[in-house]
Amino acid sequence: MATTGKFRIFGALIAGAVAFGIGSAARADVLFHNTTGHTVFFGVTCDGQGVDQWTLAPYGNRSLVCNNGAQEMRVFIKTAHGADTVTVRATVWDGRTYNLGYDDDGDVSIARRG
């Protein structure tokens, strides 16, 4: 009876360690592609408190990671739309790849790369 109890405790400890490892592995590791011939300036936030500013060279790639355990990050790209400045916002998810770009009218796009 005592041996069975020890195996149950050991099994529970292993299960807890595996669950912790799986939970702590998510960290919004996202790859961005610039689909234009122009530098794209954008900001990201992992916790909603502050925004880190980044640049992405023409046709370049950049991998960004949230190290606070967030499985998602918010992306902000400002663009001139006529006389107004517009900010496009999108939520991007851990382990995915996204295209950042502008269309012929200057509209910003943030789209999941298929």
C-alpha positions as CSV (number, residue, x, y, z in Angstrom):
1,M,0.0,0.0,0.0
2,A,2.8,2.4,0.8
3,T,4.5,1.7,-2.5
4,T,1.4,2.5,-4.5
5,G,1.1,5.8,-2.7
6,K,4.7,6.7,-3.6
7,F,4.1,5.9,-7.3
8,R,1.0,8.1,-7.3
9,I,2.9,11.1,-5.7
10,F,5.7,10.6,-8.2
11,G,3.3,10.4,-11.1
12,A,1.6,13.6,-9.9
13,L,4.9,15.4,-9.7
14,I,5.9,14.3,-13.2
15,A,2.4,15.4,-14.6
16,G,2.8,18.8,-12.9
17,A,6.3,19.3,-14.3
18,V,5.1,18.4,-17.8
19,A,2.1,20.8,-17.5
20,F,4.4,23.6,-16.3
21,G,6.8,23.0,-19.2
22,I,4.0,23.1,-21.7
23,G,2.5,26.2,-20.2
24,S,5.7,28.1,-19.9
25,A,6.8,27.2,-23.5
26,A,4.1,29.6,-25.1
27,R,5.7,32.9,-25.6
28,A,4.3,34.5,-28.7
29,D,7.2,33.7,-31.0
30,V,6.1,35.4,-34.3
31,L,7.8,35.7,-37.7
32,F,7.0,38.8,-39.8
33,H,7.6,39.3,-43.5
34,N,7.7,42.7,-45.2
35,T,5.9,42.2,-48.5
36,T,6.8,45.6,-49.9
37,G,9.8,47.4,-51.4
38,H,9.6,50.0,-48.5
39,T,10.7,49.8,-44.9
40,V,7.8,49.1,-42.6
41,F,7.7,50.7,-39.2
42,F,5.6,49.0,-36.6
43,G,5.1,48.6,-32.8
44,V,4.3,45.5,-30.7
45,T,3.1,45.0,-27.2
46,C,3.2,41.7,-25.2
47,D,1.3,42.9,-22.1
48,G,-0.6,46.0,-23.3
49,Q,1.5,48.3,-21.1
50,G,4.2,49.6,-23.4
51,V,4.9,49.4,-27.2
52,D,8.3,48.5,-28.6
53,Q,9.0,50.0,-32.0
54,W,10.6,48.0,-34.8
55,T,11.6,48.4,-38.4
56,L,11.4,45.8,-41.1
57,A,13.6,46.2,-44.2
58,P,12.1,45.9,-47.7
59,Y,11.2,42.2,-48.3
60,G,12.9,41.4,-45.0
61,N,12.0,39.0,-42.2
62,R,12.0,39.6,-38.4
63,S,11.2,37.2,-35.6
64,L,9.9,38.7,-32.4
65,V,9.3,36.9,-29.1
66,C,7.3,37.8,-26.0
67,N,9.3,36.6,-23.0
68,N,6.5,37.2,-20.5
69,G,4.5,34.1,-21.3
70,A,2.0,35.8,-23.5
71,Q,0.7,33.6,-26.3
72,E,-0.2,36.6,-28.4
73,M,1.1,40.1,-29.2
74,R,-0.6,43.2,-30.5
75,V,0.8,44.9,-33.6
76,F,0.4,48.6,-34.5
77,I,1.2,50.1,-37.9
78,K,0.7,53.8,-38.6
79,T,0.0,54.9,-42.1
80,A,-1.0,58.1,-43.9
81,H,-4.5,57.8,-45.4
82,G,-5.1,61.0,-47.3
83,A,-4.7,63.9,-44.8
84,D,-5.2,61.6,-41.8
85,T,-2.9,59.2,-39.9
86,V,-4.5,55.9,-39.3
87,T,-3.2,53.1,-37.0
88,V,-4.0,49.6,-38.0
89,R,-4.1,47.1,-35.1
90,A,-4.0,43.3,-35.1
91,T,-3.5,40.5,-32.7
92,V,-0.9,37.9,-33.8
93,W,-0.5,34.5,-32.2
94,D,2.4,32.3,-31.0
95,G,4.1,30.2,-33.6
96,R,2.6,31.8,-36.7
97,T,3.9,33.9,-39.6
98,Y,2.4,37.1,-40.8
99,N,2.8,39.4,-43.9
100,L,3.1,43.1,-43.3
101,G,2.5,45.4,-46.2
102,Y,0.7,48.2,-48.0
103,D,-1.6,48.0,-50.9
104,D,-1.6,50.4,-53.9
105,D,-3.8,52.9,-52.0
106,G,-1.4,53.0,-49.1
107,D,-3.6,50.9,-46.8
108,V,-1.8,48.7,-44.3
109,S,-2.3,45.0,-44.1
110,I,-1.4,42.5,-41.5
111,A,-2.3,39.0,-42.8
112,R,-1.5,35.5,-41.7
113,R,0.9,33.9,-44.1
114,G,-0.5,30.7,-45.5
